Amino acid sequence: MTSRATGPPARGTALSVAPATVARMAARTSKTTAKPRPAYRCTECGNQLPKWVGRCPECNAWGTVEEYGAVPIRTTAAGPVSSPARPIGQVDGQVATARSTGVPELDRVLGGGLVPGAVVLLAGEPGVGKSTLLLDVAAKAATSQHRTLYVTGEESAGQVRLRADRINALSDHLYLAAEQDLGAVLGHIEQVSPGLLILDSVQTIASAELDGAPGGPAQVREVAGALIRASKERGMATLLVGHVTKDGQIAGPRLLEHLVDVVLSFEGDRHARLRIIRGVKNRYGATDEVGCFELHDEGIEGLADPSGLFLTRRDKPVAGTCLTVTLEGKRPLVAEVQALMVDSQIPSPRRTTSGLESPRIAMILAVVERHGGIKLGKQDIYTATVGGVKLTEPSADLAVALAVASSSTDNPLPSNLVAIGEVGLAGEVRRVTGVQRRLAEAHRLGFTHALVPPDPGKVPPGMKVVEVADIGEALRAVPGRRRSAGRPRAEQRPAPEQPRPVPPPVAYADELMDGWDPVDSDELV
């Protein structure tokens, strides 16, 4: 057995020498590559993820993420371009000029019409009238130079023909097909070469190249992508009908709203005649416009002046009603707010609303009781709008407060009066946007008196405007009259021990009532 030297190395030699085994290990390591990391995919929508998660972030489905292997590393090399890039000033903008759909209210929301190559998504609840509206658009937009292809995946061709006969939506240049396969839809596009494609609906079309049922996130994404490519290549405008979930969201992946150029929301109560189209996204115009329609047995018709749907015609004023002017986009609409108060028979009085936001109504009732001196604690209170309109902006606060006060005292408000303003928790009446536009619309419809916040701006000639700073001034400015015979008097109800005193009337009432007879008025609108 040989012994090894344990002393220090000689001067000038290396302190350590790499063994042969270490060199061989380094050589083997340099020849191998890093092990690819596993990848995960959602079985519901096909979304790929770098790691496992319990819920897919794309479709929000639980327990659908599974491992399926490593993601191959792919790189894209530079390829040929379809057309060279040019300065933006040299690009011809005439090719993107909007063309009218034949429906003025829809053109208003779209920003003038349909742009060639644009893809529009129209979403709404079942029964709101999406198919009826688009079939009317298909017939009116069809010409010899611009054919229209209407593809339905929900009905048969015969069913669509029956609806077309009912609403008089027939045209020799309107082509109809019933398909549920994406390849067949693209084949119809090749044969007809339409200028406008209407697909009803995107959730009923599926591609045979993908797994999954129609309407799934992966299918919706594939169908929308294929139709968008076809629209851009051909300069063909496309209208897609979209379903909504029970929460009011558009069914399918959120990516669908990002891919299309315009997103429209079709709203309306199925029990009312009014239908409203709102712009949610518009690459070619503003989103603050709305289109108003009336749905009836003969079809759907645009309303240039829809205020008449929101008013009730009466011979005499009725307690508990007040008129206001709301803004739907840029369009002012006169709407009626109604309130009804009755003695409650249960320990917790009811608070029921229709067409108004319940939290905001609760706040207004608290302000009326605290700063207006009207006791509401033992009353069932019902508030609603007329005609199915939904008032969500705060400009209707003052009208709601006056309607509640009118119902509480049984004092009808003047029929030629409108109230505009936001009510704060301190009882103040705040300014709202577009006061001058609202007053001009009220004056156009024949209203002669208005309650508005301070500093309303230019007032239409011939219109008497009373500025109120708080809810107390607003209640004192409104004239009253005695309670009708046969109705229970307020003082007969059990009152609190220390009722809040109401300030005495001021001169606003005489100014507001100038020229108005509460009994024999001929100024009803």
C-alpha positions in Angstrom: 0.0 0.0 0.0 1.5 3.3 -1.1 1.3 6.4 0.9 0.3 9.8 -0.3 2.1 13.0 0.4 0.1 15.2 2.7 2.4 18.2 2.8 1.7 21.5 1.0 2.2 21.6 -2.7 5.4 22.9 -4.2 5.7 26.6 -4.9 4.5 27.5 -8.5 2.0 24.6 -8.8 -1.8 24.9 -9.0 -3.7 24.7 -5.8 -6.3 22.4 -7.3 -6.4 20.1 -10.3 -9.7 19.1 -11.9 -10.1 15.3 -11.8 -11.0 13.4 -14.9 -14.4 12.5 -13.5 -15.4 16.2 -13.2 -14.4 16.9 -16.8 -16.4 14.0 -18.0 -19.5 15.2 -16.0 -19.2 18.7 -17.5 -19.0 17.3 -21.0 -22.2 15.3 -20.5 -24.0 18.3 -19.0 -23.1 20.6 -21.9 -24.5 18.1 -24.4 -28.0 17.9 -22.8 -30.7 20.5 -22.7 -33.0 21.6 -19.8 -36.0 19.5 -19.3 -39.1 21.2 -20.7 -41.6 22.3 -18.1 -45.1 20.8 -18.3 -48.0 23.0 -19.5 -51.6 23.0 -18.6 -54.8 23.6 -20.6 -58.4 24.2 -19.7 -60.6 21.5 -21.1 -63.6 23.9 -21.2 -62.2 26.8 -23.2 -58.7 25.6 -24.3 -56.9 28.3 -22.5 -53.2 27.4 -21.9 -51.5 28.1 -18.6 -47.9 27.8 -17.4 -49.0 26.2 -14.1 -52.0 24.5 -12.6 -54.8 26.6 -11.0 -58.1 25.6 -9.5 -60.2 28.0 -11.7 -59.5 28.9 -15.3 -59.0 32.7 -15.5 -60.5 32.8 -19.0 -63.9 31.0 -18.5 -64.0 30.9 -14.7 -64.7 27.2 -14.7 -63.5 25.2 -11.7 -61.5 21.9 -11.9 -61.0 22.1 -15.7 -57.3 22.7 -15.9 -55.2 19.6 -16.7 -51.6 18.9 -17.7 -51.2 17.9 -21.3 -47.4 18.2 -22.0 -44.7 20.7 -22.6 -45.3 23.8 -24.7 -42.9 23.7 -27.7 -40.8 26.8 -28.2 -41.8 28.5 -31.4 -40.4 31.5 -33.1 -41.8 33.4 -36.0 -39.4 34.6 -38.7 -40.0 37.7 -40.8 -42.2 37.1 -43.9 -43.6 38.9 -46.8 -46.0 41.8 -46.2 -49.4 42.2 -47.8 -48.8 45.9 -48.5 -46.0 48.3 -47.7 -46.4 50.7 -44.8 -47.2 54.2 -45.9 -47.4 57.6 -44.1 -50.9 58.0 -42.6 -51.6 61.1 -44.7 -51.3 59.0 -47.8 -53.9 56.4 -46.7 -57.2 56.7 -48.6 -59.9 57.2 -46.0 -62.8 57.2 -48.5 -62.8 53.4 -48.5 -63.9 53.4 -44.9 -66.8 55.7 -45.3 -69.9 54.6 -43.4 -72.9 53.4 -45.3 -76.4 53.9 -43.9 -78.3 50.8 -42.7 -81.6 52.3 -43.6 -82.6 52.6 -39.9 -81.8 56.2 -38.7 -81.8 55.2 -35.0 -79.3 52.5 -35.5 -77.2 54.8 -37.7 -77.2 57.3 -34.8 -75.6 54.8 -32.4 -73.1 53.5 -35.0 -71.9 57.0 -35.7 -73.4 57.4 -39.2 -73.8 53.8 -40.4 -71.8 50.6 -41.1 -68.1 51.0 -42.1 -67.0 48.4 -44.8 -65.1 45.7 -43.0 -66.5 46.5 -39.6 -67.7 43.8 -37.3 -70.5 44.7 -34.9 -71.7 42.6 -32.0 -75.3 43.2 -30.9 -76.2 41.6 -27.6 -79.4 41.5 -25.6 -81.8 39.3 -23.6 -84.1 36.7 -25.2 -87.2 38.2 -26.7 -86.0 41.8 -26.7 -86.2 42.0 -30.5 -82.7 41.5 -31.8 -83.7 39.2 -34.7 -86.6 41.4 -35.7 -84.4 44.5 -35.8 -81.6 42.9 -37.8 -84.0 41.3 -40.3 -85.5 44.8 -40.9 -81.9 46.2 -41.3 -81.1 43.3 -43.7 -84.0 44.2 -46.0 -83.4 48.0 -46.0 -79.7 47.8 -46.5 -79.9 45.3 -49.4 -79.3 46.8 -52.8 -78.2 45.6 -56.2 -74.6 46.8 -55.5 -74.6 45.6 -51.9 -76.2 42.3 -51.3 -77.2 41.2 -47.8 -76.6 37.6 -46.5 -78.7 36.6 -43.5 -77.5 33.4 -41.8 -79.6 32.0 -39.0 -78.5 29.2 -36.7 -81.5 29.3 -34.4 -84.4 29.1 -36.8 -85.2 27.5 -40.1 -85.4 29.5 -43.3 -89.2 29.1 -43.4 -89.5 30.6 -39.9 -87.5 33.6 -40.9 -89.6 34.0 -44.0 -92.7 34.1 -41.9 -91.3 36.9 -39.7 -90.1 38.8 -42.8 -93.7 38.7 -44.2 -95.1 40.0 -40.9 -92.7 43.0 -40.7 -92.6 43.5 -44.5 -88.8 42.8 -44.7 -88.6 41.3 -48.2 -86.1 42.2 -50.8 -84.8 40.6 -54.0 -81.2 41.3 -52.9 -81.6 39.7 -49.4 -80.3 36.1 -49.3 -81.2 33.8 -46.5 -79.5 30.6 -45.3 -79.9 28.4 -42.2 -76.5 26.9 -41.2 -74.7 25.9 -38.0 -71.3 24.9 -39.5 -68.6 27.6 -39.9 -67.4 26.0 -43.1 -70.8 26.2 -44.6 -71.2 29.9 -43.6 -67.8 30.7 -45.3 -69.0 28.8 -48.4 -72.2 31.0 -48.6 -70.0 34.1 -48.3 -67.9 32.9 -51.3 -71.0 32.3 -53.4 -73.1 35.4 -52.6 -70.2 37.9 -52.1 -72.4 40.1 -49.8 -71.7 43.7 -48.7 -73.4 43.0 -45.4 -73.4 39.7 -43.4 -75.8 39.1 -40.5 -75.2 36.1 -38.3 -77.9 35.1 -35.8 -76.2 34.1 -33.6 -72.5 33.6 -33.0 -73.1 31.1 -30.2 -75.0 28.7 -32.5 -72.2 28.3 -35.1 -69.4 25.7 -34.6 -66.3 24.7 -36.4 -65.7 21.0 -37.2 -62.0 21.5 -36.6 -62.4 22.0 -32.9 -63.9 19.9 -30.2 -66.6 21.2 -28.0 -70.3 22.2 -28.3 -71.4 25.4 -30.1 -71.3 28.4 -27.8 -68.3 27.2 -25.9 -65.4 29.7 -25.4 -63.1 28.0 -27.9 -65.8 27.7 -30.5 -67.0 31.3 -30.1 -63.4 32.5 -30.4 -62.8 30.4 -33.6 -66.0 31.5 -35.3 -65.5 35.1 -34.5 -61.9 35.1 -35.6 -62.8 33.4 -39.0 -65.6 35.9 -39.7 -63.5 38.9 -38.7 -60.8 37.8 -41.1 -63.3 37.3 -43.9 -64.8 40.8 -43.2 -61.5 42.6 -43.3 -60.3 40.8 -46.5 -63.5 41.4 -48.4 -64.5 44.8 -47.0 -67.8 43.2 -45.8 -69.7 44.7 -42.9 -70.8 42.0 -40.4 -73.5 42.1 -37.7 -73.2 39.4 -35.1 -76.0 38.6 -32.7 -74.7 37.7 -29.2 -76.5 36.0 -26.3 -76.2 37.2 -22.7 -76.0 35.4 -19.4 -78.4 35.7 -16.5 -76.1 38.4 -15.1 -76.5 40.5 -18.3 -73.0 39.8 -19.5 -72.2 38.7 -23.1 -71.9 34.9 -23.3 -68.6 33.6 -24.3 -65.0 34.7 -23.7 -64.3 38.3 -23.0 -61.9 38.2 -25.9 -65.0 38.4 -28.2 -65.7 42.0 -27.2 -62.0 42.9 -27.8 -62.0 41.4 -31.3 -65.0 43.1 -32.7 -65.1 46.8 -33.7 -68.4 47.8 -32.2 -70.3 46.4 -29.2 -74.0 47.4 -28.9 -76.4 46.5 -26.0 -80.0 46.0 -26.8 -82.2 46.7 -23.8 -85.8 46.8 -22.9 -88.6 45.3 -20.8 -90.4 42.5 -22.7 -93.6 43.8 -21.2 -93.1 47.4 -22.5 -92.9 48.8 -26.0 -89.7 50.8 -25.6 -86.3 49.3 -26.8 -83.0 51.1 -26.4 -79.7 50.4 -28.1 -76.6 51.7 -26.3 -73.1 51.8 -27.6 -70.6 50.0 -25.3 -67.6 50.1 -27.6 -67.3 51.9 -31.0 -64.0 52.3 -32.9 -65.7 54.6 -35.4 -67.7 57.0 -33.3 -68.8 58.0 -29.8 -70.5 55.7 -27.3 -72.7 58.4 -25.7 -75.5 58.0 -28.2 -78.6 55.8 -27.8 -81.2 54.7 -30.3 -84.9 54.4 -29.3 -87.3 51.9 -30.9 -90.9 50.8 -30.4 -91.7 47.1 -30.7 -95.2 46.3 -31.9 -97.1 43.6 -33.8 -96.0 44.8 -37.2 -92.3 44.9 -36.3 -89.9 47.4 -34.8 -89.9 51.1 -35.6 -87.4 53.9 -34.7 -88.6 56.7 -32.4 -87.2 60.1 -33.2 -89.1 61.6 -30.3 -89.8 58.9 -27.7 -90.8 61.2 -24.8 -94.5 60.4 -25.4 -93.9 56.8 -24.2 -92.9 58.0 -20.7 -95.8 60.4 -20.0 -99.3 59.8 -18.8 -102.1 61.9 -20.3 -104.6 63.1 -17.7 -107.4 65.6 -17.6 -106.4 66.8 -14.1 -103.2 66.6 -12.1 -102.8 63.7 -9.7 -100.9 63.6 -6.5 -97.7 61.6 -6.3 -96.4 62.3 -9.9 -93.6 64.5 -11.0 -91.9 65.0 -14.4 -88.2 65.2 -15.0 -85.8 65.3 -17.9 -83.2 62.6 -18.2 -80.2 62.2 -20.6 -79.8 59.0 -22.5 -76.5 59.5 -24.0 -76.8 63.0 -25.6 -80.5 62.7 -26.0 -82.8 64.4 -23.5 -86.0 62.5 -22.6 -88.9 63.7 -20.5 -89.9 61.0 -18.1 -92.6 60.7 -15.4 -91.9 59.5 -11.8 -94.7 58.2 -9.6 -94.9 57.6 -5.9 -97.6 56.1 -3.7 -97.7 56.1 0.1 -100.2 54.0 2.2 -100.3 53.1 5.9 -98.3 50.0 6.5 -99.9 47.0 8.1 -96.7 45.3 8.9 -93.9 46.2 11.4 -91.4 46.7 8.6 -92.9 49.0 5.9 -92.4 48.0 2.3 -90.1 49.9 -0.1 -90.8 48.8 -3.6 -89.3 50.4 -6.8 -89.7 49.8 -10.5 -87.4 51.5 -13.0 -85.5 53.2 -10.3 -82.5 52.1 -8.2 -83.5 50.9 -4.8 -80.4 52.1 -2.9 -80.8 55.6 -4.3 -84.5 55.7 -3.5 -83.8 54.7 0.1 -81.3 57.6 0.4 -83.8 60.1 -1.1 -86.5 58.9 1.4 -84.1 59.5 4.3 -83.3 63.0 3.0 -87.0 63.8 2.6 -87.8 62.7 6.1 -84.7 64.3 7.7 -84.5 67.6 5.8 -88.1 67.9 4.5 -89.9 67.3 7.7 -92.2 64.5 6.3 -92.6 61.4 8.4 -92.3 58.3 6.3 -91.4 55.6 8.9 -94.8 53.9 9.1 -95.7 54.2 5.4 -95.5 51.6 2.6 -93.8 53.5 -0.3 -93.9 52.5 -3.9 -92.0 54.4 -6.6 -92.0 53.7 -10.3 -91.5 55.1 -13.8 -93.9 55.2 -16.7 -93.3 53.4 -20.0 -90.7 50.9 -18.8 -87.9 53.5 -18.8 -85.0 53.0 -16.3 -83.7 56.1 -14.6 -80.2 55.6 -13.2 -78.7 59.0 -13.3 -79.0 61.3 -10.2 -80.8 64.1 -12.1 -84.1 62.4 -11.2 -83.5 62.7 -7.4 -85.4 65.9 -7.1 -88.4 64.6 -9.0 -88.6 61.5 -6.8 -88.5 63.6 -3.7 -91.3 65.9 -4.9 -93.4 62.9 -6.0 -93.0 61.4 -2.5 -93.9 64.7 -0.8 -96.9 65.1 -3.1 -98.2 61.7 -2.3 -97.6 62.2 1.4 -99.7 65.5 1.5 -102.0 64.5 -1.3 -101.1 67.8 -3.1 -100.8 67.4 -6.9 -97.9 69.2 -8.6 -98.5 71.4 -11.6 -98.8 69.5 -14.8 -96.5 71.9 -16.6 -93.7 71.6 -14.1 -90.4 69.6 -14.4 -87.9 69.0 -11.7 -84.2 68.5 -12.4 -81.4 68.1 -9.8 -79.4 65.7 -7.7 -80.1 65.5 -4.0 -77.3 65.1 -1.5 -77.3 63.6 2.0 -77.2 67.0 3.5 -80.3 68.0 1.7 -78.6 70.2 -0.9 -79.7 70.2 -4.6 -76.7 69.8 -6.8 -76.1 70.6 -10.4 -76.2 68.0 -13.1 -74.8 67.9 -16.6 -76.7 69.3 -19.5 -79.2 71.5 -17.6 -79.6 73.8 -20.6 -80.2 70.9 -22.9 -82.8 69.5 -20.6 -84.6 72.8 -20.2 -84.7 73.2 -24.0 -86.3 69.8 -24.4 -88.9 70.5 -21.7 -89.7 73.9 -23.3 -90.1 72.3 -26.7 -92.7 69.9 -25.3 -94.7 72.7 -23.8 -93.5 72.8 -20.2 -93.4 76.3 -18.8 -92.1 75.9 -15.2 -89.0 74.2 -13.8 -87.3 73.6 -10.5 -83.5 73.4 -11.0 -80.3 73.7 -8.9 -78.7 77.2 -8.7 -77.0 78.7 -11.7 -78.7 76.8 -14.5 -77.3 78.9 -17.3 -79.2 80.2 -20.2 -83.0 79.7 -19.8 -85.3 79.2 -22.8 -87.4 82.3 -23.4 -90.9 82.1 -21.9 -90.0 79.5 -19.4 -90.1 80.3 -15.6 -87.3 78.6 -13.7 -87.0 78.6 -9.9 -83.6 77.9 -8.5 -83.6 75.8 -5.2 -80.5 75.3 -3.1 -81.9 72.5 -0.9 -84.8 70.1 -0.5 -86.5 72.4 1.9 -86.7 75.2 -0.6 -87.9 72.8 -3.3 -90.8 71.6 -1.1 -91.7 75.1 -0.1 -91.6 76.3 -3.7 -94.2 73.8 -4.8 -97.8 75.1 -4.2 -100.3 72.9 -2.4 -104.0 72.5 -2.0 -106.3 70.9 0.5 -106.6 67.2 0.8 -109.5 65.7 -1.2 -112.6 64.8 0.6 -113.0 61.2 1.7 -109.2 60.6 2.0 -107.6 60.0 5.4 -106.0 63.1 6.8 -102.4 63.0 7.9 -103.1 64.4 11.3 -105.3 61.4 12.1 -102.4 59.1 11.9 -100.3 58.6 15.0 -97.6 61.2 15.0 -94.2 61.3 16.8 -94.1 63.2 20.0 -91.9 66.0 18.6 -92.6 66.3 14.9 -90.1 68.2 12.9 -91.5 71.7 12.0 -91.9 72.6 8.3 -90.7 76.1 7.5 -93.4 78.5 6.3 -94.0 79.0 2.6 -92.0 81.5 0.7 -92.7 83.6 -2.4 -91.5 80.8 -4.7 -95.0 79.3 -4.9 -96.6 82.5 -6.2 -93.9 82.8 -8.8 -94.2 79.2 -9.8 -98.0 79.3 -10.0 -98.2 82.4 -12.1 -100.5 81.5 -15.0 -101.5 78.1 -13.8 -104.9 77.1 -12.4 -104.7 73.9 -10.4 -108.4 73.1 -11.1 -109.2 74.3 -14.6 -105.8 74.0 -16.2 -105.5 73.9 -20.0 -101.7 73.7 -20.0 -101.6 69.9 -19.7 -98.8 68.3 -21.7 
